[in-house]
Amino acid sequence: MSRFPLPLWIALAAASFAQDRPAQPRPDNQPFPAFRIIANIYYVGSSDIASYLIATPAGHILINSGYEDTPPIIRDGIVKLGFKLSDVKILLNSQAHYDHVAGQSAMQKMTGAKIYSSAREVAVLESGGKADTRFGREYTYPAVKVDHVVRDLEEVTLGGATLVAHLTPGHSIGCTTWTMRVSDGGATYNVVIVGGTSINPGVQFIHHPTWPGIADDYARTFQVLRSLPCDVFLGAHGGYYGMQEKYRKMKAGAQVNPFIDPQGYHAFIDRSEQTFREQLAREKAAN
């Protein structure tokens, strides 16, 4: 007989089982085939948590490192595409939320790359997520040291490839949308990698305790996004732009690259801004 009362014994056993049991796999973080999107832009992320490799003769740029357990997916994708991890020189991010940057520490150890961040999210990354205005008390991750602070409209250039940073705060306080121009098949395309536009659960615009200017930031962000010329629509989540469906079309031999989707880009902005405006109107009506 156990010397513990039965209810306590059951609780201890359950706790031990929970510790020994592996974490449940996230549906948005399943392995996904790495592939070339267009020109020198490659998808190396998971089933929804998007990561992009910008390949150049002087080394590569990686945008987004995913959850803490995403780096093996990214690593495998980079290697399967025929690139070397040691050639990744710069780690960028779209937003300093745990599902996009928790893997940065591991990716830096794999590659030796420098970490870049917008100014408003340096503290978030260097605190391991604790300084995040929304998720700081719920989700933390290995802290990293930021090597370079990215300014609005700064050009990040490596090996002839240039990415331009557009600060688009709202979804996160230092959210960054990246743009670049690429040539493919004799044509030139404007690529937009949207940092994020959705409203995090529980966030209020009028009475936000840690970010009083969030509503104004959101409004400016939609102005910025509408001003960007876009041919190729990408984003921090594959779901933003229908990544999986477009990948299947590409594999099936689509005559036109399905990732060339300016209409989808503008429709995405329209939906996102409408959601923002509706919540802001509800909050104003209630105050």
Secondary structure, DSSP 8 states (H G I E B T S, - for coil): --SS-HHHHHHHHHHHHHHHS-----GGG-----EEEETTEEE---SSB--EEEEETTEEEEE---STT-HHHHHHHHHHTT--GGGEEEEE-S--SHHHHTTHHHHHHHH--EEEEEGGGHHHHHTTTTT-TTTTTT--------SEEE-TT-EEEETTEEEEEEE--SSSTT-EEEEEEEEETTEEEEEEEE------TT--SSS-SS-TTHHHHHHHHHHHHHHS--SEEEESBHHHHTHHHHHHHHHTT-SS-TTB-HHHHHHHHHHHHHHHHHHHHHHHHT-
